[in-house]
Amino acid sequence: MARNRFEKLRANIHFNDNTNCLPNNHPDHDKLFKIRPYIDAIQNNFKMIDPEEFTAVDEIIIPFKGRSVMKQYNKSKPHKWGIKMFALASKSGIIHDFEIYVGKSTIKSSSKMGLSGDIVIRLSDVLPKHKNYKLSFNNWFTSYNLILHLKSLGILSVGTVRSNRIAGCQFENDKDLKKAGRGTYDTRIDTSNGIIGCKWYDNKSVHLISNYIGTEPTDPVLRWSASEKAQILVTRPAMVREYNSFMGGIDLHDMLVEIYRTDIKCKRYYMRIVFHIMDMCIVNSWLMYRRHCKQLNIPKYNSLLIFKTEIAQGLLRSGKGKLKRSKLNPQTPPSRRKFTNTPVADVRFDKYEHWPEYIPDKKRCKYCPSNPYSRTQCAKCKVALCYNSNRNCFRHYHEK
C-alpha cells in the first residue's frame, strides 16, 4: 500500500456517528464517544477469557504528547506523558477488562470509597465470586473499606496501603522497627471482620492489608546491604511474598506491548488509543496461544514477532480481496528457482475461495511426501497440488 493511500484511509476512519455526539457541557457527554463502540466490543471479548486464580489491578499509560484533556503526567513511568488506563490482568499477563481514565466520570458510582475503590470494584466484576480468586492492587487503590467490601463479595484480596487509610490502626513507629533491624514487622488483626494489617520494615517501612493471608509462615529473602556491600538474608512475611508473586501481571503485559508497539504518530488522541488496544489484543492472543500450547504439551511455540507477522499475513490473504501482483521489471532477469510461500493456517483452512486452476508450467505437489509434479494449483494459496484419478491432494491439503 502506498503511503499516501494509507494516510488517506487513516484520516477518514470512523468508529461512530459524530452527529449523535452530545455537546461538552451536557452531563451525559462521553469523552470517548468517537471510539466507544470499538472499546465496548474489545471489552466484551476480553471478558470472555477465563481468569486465572491470581489477578491484579494496576494502571497502564498509553504514550501520547498531543492535545487532549485526558492527557496525564507521571514522572515515575517510562512514558511520562500519556492517557491513563486501568486494567485487570492475570498473573500470566492476560488482560481481562480495562477502563480508560476520563476524569471523575470514569466510574459512575455513589459509593464512599472514592474513584480508586470504585475502579477496583468495577473491574472485579469479571471474577467469579466465592471461588477463592485472589486480587492484588497497590496503595493508590487500597483502603480498609475496599478490602472489607471485596470480602463481602467473596473475593480474596491483598495490597499495599497508605498509612492514612488503615482506619486508625496503630503500628510500631519506624524508629523502633529500624532499631530492631531489617525484616522486622508488626501485625494487627481485626478479629470481628477477619482483616489483617502488617507493617514490614525493609529499607523503609511498608504497610499491607489483606482479608485472607497473614504474616506466617515467614521466609528468608536476599536483599542488598549498602553498609556491608553484600546481599543479606531478610525475613519476609507471607503477606509480602503473596503480594509480590502476582502483582506484576500488568507490567508483564506492558513489556510485551512495548517490544513490537504499533508506533504510528498521529495528532488525534483516540487513534493512539485504538492502536494501543489493537496491540493489547495481539499480546492477549499470543499469551492464550502460549497457554494452550502448554496445556497440549507442545514444547515449541512461535515467538510474539512470528505470531504478529502471521496475523498480518492472514488478514492480507483472507476474505474476498486478493493481493495484486506488482508488475515485474522486464529488464530484471528471472531467478532460476522460485520458492512457493506456504500460506498461514488461518488462510489454508478457512474454506473460502480455494479453487483449482490449471498452470502451464508443472510444479511439485506441496502435500505428497514424494513431491510429484502437478499442473494444478490452488487459486488462493498459490501452491501446486495433485488433482487426478489417483490422488486428491487438493482436498486433503485444505482439511485439518
Protein Blocks (a to p, Z undefined) as FASTA:
>chain_A
ZZklmmmmmmmgcfbdfklpccfklmkbcfklmmmmmmmmmmmmmmmpccdfbdcddddd
dddfbdcfkbccdfkbmblbdcdddddddfkopafbdcddebjklpgcfbfnbjmlmmmm
mmmmmpcghklpacdddfklgcfklmmmmmmnopacdddddfklngopacddfklmmmno
ghiacddddfknopacddddffbccddddfkbcfbdcdddddddfklopacdddddfklm
mmmmmmmmmmmmmmmmmmmcccdddfblklmmmmmmmmmmmmmmmmmmmmmmmmnopabd
cdfklmmmmmmmmmmmgcjbdcddddddfklccdfbdcdddddfklmmnopaiacdddfb
dcddfkbmnlpadfbdcfklopacdddfkbcfklmmmpZZ
